Amino acid sequence: METALMLPVILFLLFAIIDFGRMFNAQVTLTEAAREGARAVALGHLAGPRVESAVYGLSPVTTTVTSCPIAPDPGADAVVEVRHPFEFITPMAGLAALFGGGLDGPITLTGRGVMPCLG
C-alpha cells in the first residue's frame, strides 16, 4: 500500500532530476554559444559558425544578432541571442498534472551574449 502511494512521488523526483539536469545543461550551452557569437561579432566576424559549433547536440536553434555599427560609439555592444525549444524526454508532463502543475509543450530556453564593439 505504501509503495502505491510513494511510487508517483519517487518517479516524479527521478524524472525531474533527469529532465532538469538536461535543461540546465542546455541552458549553459546556449549561454556559452551566445557569448561566443557575440565575441565573434565584436571582432568583425560572423556569429553563425561560432554559435553552430558551440551548440553541438541542440537542435533546432535560432540566432538573433545585433551587429556593431561601422563606426561604433564607445558604448556600442554586439548582442547575440540564441533560442532553443527544450522538450522533456520523460513523462514529466503527466506526472506534473497529478501534482497540480502543467508542463505542456516545449519550453523556450534563451542564451544572451553581449560584448563591447571594438572601434
C-alpha positions in Angstrom: 0.0 0.0 0.0 2.8 2.5 0.9 4.5 1.7 -2.4 1.5 2.6 -4.4 1.3 5.9 -2.6 5.0 6.7 -2.8 5.7 5.5 -6.4 4.4 8.6 -8.2 6.4 10.8 -5.9 9.6 8.8 -6.4 9.1 8.7 -10.2 8.4 12.4 -10.3 11.6 13.1 -8.4 13.6 10.8 -10.7 12.2 12.3 -13.9 12.7 15.8 -12.5 16.4 15.1 -11.8 16.9 13.7 -15.3 15.0 16.4 -17.3 16.0 19.4 -15.2 19.6 18.3 -15.4 19.3 18.2 -19.2 17.6 21.6 -19.2 20.4 23.1 -17.1 23.0 21.7 -19.5 21.1 23.1 -22.5 20.9 26.5 -20.8 24.6 26.6 -20.1 25.3 25.5 -23.7 23.1 28.2 -25.1 24.6 30.9 -22.9 28.1 29.9 -23.9 27.1 29.8 -27.6 25.6 33.3 -27.4 28.8 34.6 -25.7 31.0 33.0 -28.4 28.7 34.5 -31.1 28.8 38.0 -29.5 32.6 37.8 -29.3 32.9 36.9 -33.0 30.6 39.8 -33.9 32.5 42.3 -31.8 35.7 41.2 -33.6 34.0 41.7 -37.0 33.3 38.1 -37.9 30.1 36.2 -38.5 28.3 34.8 -35.4 26.7 31.8 -37.2 29.7 29.5 -37.4 30.8 30.1 -33.8 27.3 29.6 -32.5 26.7 26.4 -34.5 30.0 24.9 -33.3 29.1 25.8 -29.6 25.5 24.4 -29.7 26.6 20.9 -30.7 23.8 18.5 -29.9 21.0 21.1 -29.6 18.6 21.3 -32.5 16.8 23.4 -33.6 18.4 26.7 -32.6 17.5 30.2 -33.7 20.0 33.0 -33.5 19.3 36.8 -33.4 22.3 39.1 -34.0 22.7 42.8 -33.3 25.9 43.7 -35.1 28.3 46.5 -34.4 28.0 49.7 -36.4 30.7 50.7 -38.9 32.0 53.4 -36.6 30.9 52.2 -33.1 30.3 54.6 -30.3 32.2 53.8 -27.0 29.0 52.3 -25.6 28.0 50.2 -28.6 27.6 46.4 -28.0 27.3 43.3 -30.1 24.4 41.3 -28.9 23.6 37.6 -29.8 20.6 35.8 -28.6 20.2 32.0 -29.1 16.9 30.2 -28.6 16.1 26.5 -28.3 12.7 24.8 -27.7 13.5 22.3 -24.9 11.3 19.2 -24.7 11.2 16.8 -21.8 12.1 13.2 -22.6 10.5 11.7 -19.5 6.8 11.7 -18.8 7.1 14.8 -16.6 4.1 16.5 -18.0 1.8 13.6 -17.0 3.2 13.4 -13.5 3.2 17.1 -13.0 -0.5 17.1 -13.8 -1.0 14.7 -10.8 0.6 17.3 -8.6 -1.4 20.2 -10.0 1.2 21.6 -12.4 1.3 21.9 -16.1 4.2 21.3 -18.4 2.5 21.3 -21.8 4.6 21.8 -24.9 8.2 22.8 -25.2 9.9 25.4 -23.0 11.9 28.0 -24.9 15.4 28.5 -23.4 17.3 31.6 -24.3 21.0 32.4 -24.0 22.2 36.0 -24.4 25.7 37.3 -25.1 26.8 40.9 -25.0 30.3 42.1 -25.9 31.6 45.7 -26.5 32.3 46.6 -30.1 35.9 47.3 -30.9 36.3 50.6 -32.6 
